[in-house]
Amino acid sequence: MREQLLELKSWLAPYAAELGVAASIIGVLLMAFVLRYVANRLLRRFFVGVSDRAPSVEERRRVETVGKVLRHTVSALILVVAALVMLNQLGISIAPILGAAGVVGIAVGFGAQSLVKDLFAGFFLLIENQIRVGDVVEIAGKSGVVEQLSLRRTKLRSYDGSVHYVSNGLITTVTNMSTEFAFAVVDIGVAYREDIDRVYAVMRETADALRKSPEFGPKIIDDLEIAGVDQWADSAVVIRARIRTQPLDQWGVRREYLKRLKTAFDREDISIPFPHRTLMVESGALPAAVGASDDGGRPARAARAS
């Protein structure tokens, strides 16, 4: 056995330098992956602990978003350092590379100004807490749920499932519909003959019942706010109101409130008008009711003079 080991050693002796370099590279790779794994685990545990102690949902989303970006950045730095060390082990001097990095960086900066702009814009989006993963936002003419946020781009998924990738440099205005609270705004049209105060009372009763329900109660923050008569439409008096809700719950609360209000109006015999039209004939003005759908797609019933 000893003789075989000595023979193997003598056979590998000419390749000792190459084997040493290969072992060093393998060691650097192993250390890089272990360090990356440990750093990601520590960062993940740290941000999970901070997220659990966050006082609000918005703060929790912010912590999670910053944690993801920081983990990706640390992973990239570890891999870059490992690559430089491996080049040094291969006998390639990294000093000229580091020295030329400044010159190359300037040249690349002039040629990649949009990339630099995206990175700076993404940095300030995170620092100023404008966007977080899970928010519903409108940016660069696109709207949807933020599924991914990095320093370079933002990934949105719209209601129909379409995915939008928006470069952060293109974001000049952010409309965030998921911050602190939201309002479920409704415009209710009733007939001109209805008593407005009675309509107000029915609207408040319906909103109170909705807030007391176990399903929608936790989503509603405050009572119904009635702004009043918003406009006199062609065939209806339009009343505007709103309900303060938790972020992202405004649409569900609005749909349920409209559903319950329709039932309440039917029960209280409050008329929800449909469009009317007056036809002019030679003998004078002849009123004619027009039965139309919401989109006006059905033909009207015209009256004829006898």
RODO-2510 file (C-alpha; in nm, 4 decimals, decimal comma):
residues 306
     n   res          X          Y          Z
     1     m     0,0000     0,0000     0,0000
     2     r     0,2808     0,2351     0,0889
     3     e     0,4556     0,1596    -0,2350
     4     q     0,1378     0,2445    -0,4282
     5     l     0,1075     0,5767    -0,2493
     6     l     0,4692     0,6595    -0,3232
     7     e     0,4164     0,5664    -0,6863
     8     l     0,1053     0,7880    -0,7061
     9     k     0,2969     1,0721    -0,5418
    10     s     0,5826     1,0417    -0,7888
    11     w     0,3343     1,0335    -1,0758
    12     l     0,1579     1,3487    -0,9531
    13     a     0,4810     1,5343    -0,8646
    14     p     0,5159     1,7047    -1,2072
    15     y     0,1606     1,8395    -1,1734
    16     a     0,1925     1,9625    -0,8167
    17     a     0,1627     2,3302    -0,9093
    18     e    -0,1437     2,2762    -1,1294
    19     l    -0,3090     2,0591    -0,8670
    20     g    -0,2401     2,3239    -0,6044
    21     v    -0,4073     2,5886    -0,8200
    22     a    -0,7074     2,3611    -0,8844
    23     a    -0,7394     2,2872    -0,5140
    24     s    -0,7218     2,6591    -0,4367
    25     i    -0,9939     2,7369    -0,6911
    26     i    -1,2165     2,4615    -0,5549
    27     g    -1,1560     2,5885    -0,2034
    28     v    -1,2443     2,9454    -0,3046
    29     l    -1,5645     2,8244    -0,4736
    30     l    -1,6649     2,6222    -0,1687
    31     m    -1,5925     2,9132     0,0636
    32     a    -1,7881     3,1505    -0,1607
    33     f    -2,0954     2,9277    -0,1709
    34     v    -2,0779     2,8583     0,2037
    35     l    -2,0364     3,2293     0,2800
    36     r    -2,3220     3,3156     0,0446
    37     y    -2,5462     3,0564     0,2091
    38     v    -2,4608     3,1724     0,5607
    39     a    -2,5006     3,5413     0,4732
    40     n    -2,8400     3,4799     0,3115
    41     r    -2,9589     3,2760     0,6105
    42     l    -2,8455     3,5399     0,8589
    43     l    -2,9961     3,8259     0,6594
    44     r    -3,3195     3,6346     0,6129
    45     r    -3,3494     3,5590     0,9854
    46     f    -3,2638     3,9181     1,0743
    47     f    -3,5238     4,0719     0,8434
    48     v    -3,7872     3,8161     0,9414
    49     g    -3,7379     3,9171     1,3034
    50     v    -3,7598     4,2852     1,2147
    51     s    -4,0688     4,2188     1,0018
    52     d    -4,2422     4,0355     1,2855
    53     r    -4,1911     4,3365     1,5106
    54     a    -4,3104     4,5860     1,2491
    55     p    -4,6032     4,7957     1,3774
    56     s    -4,7979     4,7929     1,0492
    57     v    -4,8464     4,5987     0,7290
    58     e    -4,6826     4,8765     0,5261
    59     e    -4,3695     4,8683     0,7412
    60     r    -4,3569     4,4891     0,7151
    61     r    -4,3686     4,5049     0,3350
    62     r    -4,0953     4,7656     0,3330
    63     v    -3,8684     4,5494     0,5491
    64     e    -3,9279     4,2440     0,3297
    65     t    -3,8529     4,4380     0,0120
    66     v    -3,5304     4,5867     0,1481
    67     g    -3,4278     4,2418     0,2734
    68     k    -3,4664     4,0832    -0,0705
    69     v    -3,2668     4,3560    -0,2424
    70     l    -2,9910     4,3407     0,0195
    71     r    -2,9616     3,9598    -0,0083
    72     h    -2,9236     3,9808    -0,3849
    73     t    -2,6631     4,2558    -0,3527
    74     v    -2,4567     4,0635    -0,0959
    75     s    -2,4688     3,7487    -0,3119
    76     a    -2,3440     3,9416    -0,6140
    77     l    -2,0568     4,0965    -0,4148
    78     i    -1,9447     3,7583    -0,2798
    79     l    -1,9419     3,6074    -0,6295
    80     v    -1,7452     3,9023    -0,7697
    81     v    -1,4807     3,8782    -0,4945
    82     a    -1,4565     3,5007    -0,5453
    83     a    -1,4027     3,5503    -0,9196
    84     l    -1,1213     3,7998    -0,8547
    85     v    -0,9500     3,5624    -0,6094
    86     m    -0,9713     3,2755    -0,8594
    87     l    -0,8138     3,4917    -1,1292
    88     n    -0,5306     3,5713    -0,8892
    89     q    -0,4834     3,1984    -0,8217
    90     l    -0,4595     3,1355    -1,1943
    91     g    -0,1697     3,3781    -1,2133
    92     i    -0,3685     3,6631    -1,3629
    93     s    -0,2854     3,9832    -1,1829
    94     i    -0,5983     4,1590    -1,0659
    95     a    -0,4175     4,4884    -0,9954
    96     p    -0,4423     4,6060    -1,3584
    97     i    -0,8067     4,4950    -1,3592
    98     l    -0,8807     4,6995    -1,0510
    99     g    -0,6821     4,9921    -1,1883
   100     a    -0,8637     4,9819    -1,5184
   101     a    -1,1978     4,9460    -1,3455
   102     g    -1,2174     5,3207    -1,2926
   103     v    -1,1448     5,4021    -1,6550
   104     v    -1,3775     5,1295    -1,7795
   105     g    -1,6412     5,2440    -1,5334
   106     i    -1,6287     5,5966    -1,6743
   107     a    -1,6525     5,4667    -2,0307
   108     v    -1,9359     5,2332    -1,9420
   109     g    -2,1064     5,5121    -1,7491
   110     f    -2,1269     5,7266    -2,0601
   111     g    -2,2568     5,4343    -2,2643
   112     a    -2,4978     5,3055    -2,0015
   113     q    -2,6505     5,6199    -1,8588
   114     s    -2,9978     5,4656    -1,8647
   115     l    -2,8750     5,1718    -1,6541
   116     v    -2,7161     5,4059    -1,4000
   117     k    -3,0373     5,6090    -1,3961
   118     d    -3,2393     5,2924    -1,3294
   119     l    -3,0126     5,1941    -1,0396
   120     f    -3,0291     5,5366    -0,8744
   121     a    -3,4058     5,5544    -0,9227
   122     g    -3,4490     5,2080    -0,7696
   123     f    -3,2284     5,3032    -0,4762
   124     f    -3,4424     5,6065    -0,3932
   125     l    -3,7649     5,4089    -0,4429
   126     l    -3,6490     5,1766    -0,1664
   127     i    -3,5045     5,4430     0,0625
   128     e    -3,8126     5,6654     0,0407
   129     n    -4,0489     5,3687     0,0804
   130     q    -4,2485     5,4579    -0,2295
   131     i    -4,3033     5,1004    -0,3521
   132     r    -4,2982     4,7643    -0,1755
   133     v    -4,3584     4,4096    -0,2880
   134     g    -4,7319     4,3389    -0,2670
   135     d    -4,8434     4,6978    -0,3263
   136     v    -5,0939     4,7906    -0,5962
   137     v    -4,9419     5,0821    -0,7865
   138     e    -4,9620     5,2766    -1,1092
   139     i    -4,6263     5,3662    -1,2623
   140     a    -4,5162     5,4652    -1,6126
   141     g    -4,8730     5,4229    -1,7404
   142     k    -4,9003     5,0652    -1,6081
   143     s    -5,0846     4,9419    -1,3009
   144     g    -5,0854     4,6165    -1,1067
   145     v    -4,9466     4,4307    -0,8062
   146     v    -4,5721     4,4657    -0,7406
   147     e    -4,4345     4,1117    -0,7571
   148     q    -4,0657     4,1956    -0,7704
   149     l    -3,8600     4,5051    -0,7016
   150     s    -3,4892     4,5435    -0,7695
   151     l    -3,2567     4,8373    -0,8143
   152     r    -3,2965     4,8162    -1,1930
   153     r    -3,6596     4,7326    -1,2628
   154     t    -4,0035     4,6718    -1,1150
   155     k    -4,2228     4,3747    -1,2052
   156     l    -4,5991     4,4352    -1,2087
   157     r    -4,8836     4,1895    -1,2649
   158     s    -5,2098     4,3436    -1,3808
   159     y    -5,5615     4,2244    -1,2975
   160     d    -5,5846     4,0129    -1,6158
   161     g    -5,2559     3,8381    -1,5387
   162     s    -5,0339     4,0375    -1,7758
   163     v    -4,6816     4,1026    -1,6473
   164     h    -4,5190     4,4441    -1,6958
   165     y    -4,1451     4,5010    -1,6499
   166     v    -4,0846     4,8706    -1,5884
   167     s    -3,7341     5,0195    -1,5748
   168     n    -3,7015     5,2273    -1,2609
   169     g    -3,5551     5,5156    -1,4591
   170     l    -3,8884     5,5561    -1,6378
   171     i    -4,0768     5,6059    -1,3102
   172     t    -4,1449     5,9742    -1,2554
   173     t    -4,4769     5,9485    -1,0705
   174     v    -4,5882     5,6718    -0,8332
   175     t    -4,9539     5,6204    -0,7472
   176     n    -4,9603     5,3775    -0,4566
   177     m    -5,3043     5,2400    -0,3666
   178     s    -5,1794     5,0338    -0,0720
   179     t    -5,0419     5,2869     0,1757
   180     e    -5,1868     5,3315     0,5264
   181     f    -5,5543     5,3251     0,4250
   182     a    -5,7863     5,3543     0,1242
   183     f    -6,1350     5,4783     0,0396
   184     a    -6,4141     5,2837    -0,1267
   185     v    -6,5799     5,5653    -0,3231
   186     v    -6,9354     5,5177    -0,4535
   187     d    -7,1585     5,7378    -0,6689
   188     i    -7,5239     5,6531    -0,6080
   189     g    -7,7918     5,7690    -0,8489
   190     v    -8,1531     5,8027    -0,7317
   191     a    -8,4642     5,9443    -0,8939
   192     y    -8,5433     6,3142    -0,8618
   193     r    -8,8663     6,2391    -0,6760
   194     e    -8,6893     6,0588    -0,3895
   195     d    -8,6372     6,2176    -0,0481
   196     i    -8,2601     6,2738    -0,0238
   197     d    -8,2568     6,2596     0,3573
   198     r    -8,4325     5,9227     0,3453
   199     v    -8,1765     5,7997     0,0936
   200     y    -7,8970     5,9154     0,3281
   201     a    -8,0517     5,7174     0,6132
   202     v    -8,0751     5,3971     0,4072
   203     m    -7,7149     5,4380     0,2911
   204     r    -7,5918     5,4773     0,6495
   205     e    -7,7943     5,1785     0,7730
   206     t    -7,6518     4,9622     0,4967
   207     a    -7,2966     5,0774     0,5724
   208     d    -7,3429     5,0090     0,9457
   209     a    -7,4694     4,6573     0,8734
   210     l    -7,1726     4,5987     0,6445
   211     r    -6,9281     4,7136     0,9118
   212     k    -7,0855     4,4803     1,1687
   213     s    -7,0529     4,1758     0,9443
   214     p    -6,7717     3,9366     1,0473
   215     e    -6,6351     3,9160     0,6936
   216     f    -6,6093     4,2850     0,6079
   217     g    -6,5954     4,4415     0,9547
   218     p    -6,2167     4,4006     0,9970
   219     k    -6,1624     4,5568     0,6551
   220     i    -6,3521     4,8793     0,7363
   221     i    -6,1829     5,1480     0,9467
   222     d    -6,4489     5,4177     0,9805
   223     d    -6,8175     5,4888     0,9236
   224     l    -6,9665     5,5940     0,5929
   225     e    -6,8857     5,9520     0,4908
   226     i    -7,1528     6,1109     0,2699
   227     a    -7,0171     6,4058     0,0755
   228     g    -7,3648     6,4987    -0,0468
   229     v    -7,5295     6,5573    -0,3826
   230     d    -7,2473     6,5560    -0,6346
   231     q    -7,4383     6,6402    -0,9511
   232     w    -7,7754     6,6615    -1,1210
   233     a    -7,7541     6,4095    -1,4031
   234     d    -7,9981     6,3788    -1,6929
   235     s    -8,2216     6,1317    -1,5114
   236     a    -8,0776     6,0990    -1,1593
   237     v    -7,9504     6,2827    -0,8574
   238     v    -7,5972     6,1538    -0,7956
   239     i    -7,4854     6,1214    -0,4327
   240     r    -7,1170     6,0680    -0,3569
   241     a    -6,9959     5,8818    -0,0464
   242     r    -6,6929     5,6886     0,0709
   243     i    -6,5880     5,4272     0,3275
   244     r    -6,2385     5,4202     0,4762
   245     t    -6,0892     5,0715     0,4505
   246     q    -5,7697     4,8807     0,5021
   247     p    -5,5230     4,8976     0,2107
   248     l    -5,6205     4,6758    -0,0860
   249     d    -5,9700     4,6129     0,0570
   250     q    -6,1402     4,9137    -0,1007
   251     w    -6,2557     4,7278    -0,4122
   252     g    -6,4086     4,4324    -0,2302
   253     v    -6,5833     4,6587     0,0220
   254     r    -6,7180     4,8794    -0,2581
   255     r    -6,8647     4,5837    -0,4493
   256     e    -7,0298     4,4368    -0,1410
   257     y    -7,1699     4,7751    -0,0350
   258     l    -7,3236     4,8351    -0,3775
   259     k    -7,4752     4,4871    -0,3715
   260     r    -7,6326     4,5412    -0,0287
   261     l    -7,7454     4,8924    -0,1159
   262     k    -7,9314     4,7647    -0,4231
   263     t    -8,1177     4,5179    -0,2001
   264     a    -8,1925     4,7929     0,0536
   265     f    -8,3226     5,0291    -0,2167
   266     d    -8,5525     4,7574    -0,3504
   267     r    -8,6803     4,6886    -0,0002
   268     e    -8,7417     5,0585     0,0739
   269     d    -8,8897     5,1191    -0,2735
   270     i    -8,6242     5,3779    -0,3612
   271     s    -8,6069     5,4154    -0,7360
   272     i    -8,2792     5,3735    -0,9232
   273     p    -8,3608     5,5580    -1,2466
   274     f    -8,2852     5,4621    -1,6026
   275     p    -8,2257     5,7079    -1,8854
   276     h    -8,5260     5,8875    -2,0391
   277     r    -8,5579     6,0629    -2,3705
   278     t    -8,8063     6,3073    -2,5229
   279     l    -8,8955     6,2690    -2,8918
   280     m    -8,9993     6,5771    -3,0877
   281     v    -9,2823     6,5268    -3,3425
   282     e    -9,4683     6,7713    -3,5624
   283     s    -9,7664     6,7960    -3,3297
   284     g    -9,5477     6,8850    -3,0309
   285     a    -9,3333     6,7213    -2,7660
   286     l    -9,4215     6,3594    -2,6993
   287     p    -9,2486     6,1972    -2,3987
   288     a    -9,1340     5,8444    -2,4554
   289     a    -8,9661     5,6201    -2,1987
   290     v    -8,6479     5,4648    -2,3173
   291     g    -8,5551     5,1239    -2,1810
   292     a    -8,1807     5,1089    -2,2075
   293     s    -7,9118     4,9032    -2,0548
   294     d    -7,6157     5,0543    -1,8750
   295     d    -7,4137     5,0620    -2,1966
   296     g    -7,6983     5,1978    -2,4036
   297     g    -7,6732     4,9054    -2,6422
   298     r    -8,0476     4,8224    -2,6626
   299     p    -8,2723     5,0093    -2,9059
   300     a    -8,5119     5,2606    -2,7560
   301     r    -8,8910     5,2258    -2,7651
   302     a    -9,0120     5,5073    -2,9834
   303     a    -9,3660     5,6409    -2,9637
   304     r    -9,5578     5,7259    -3,2782
   305     a    -9,8190     5,9901    -3,3146
   306     s   -10,1568     5,8481    -3,4113
***
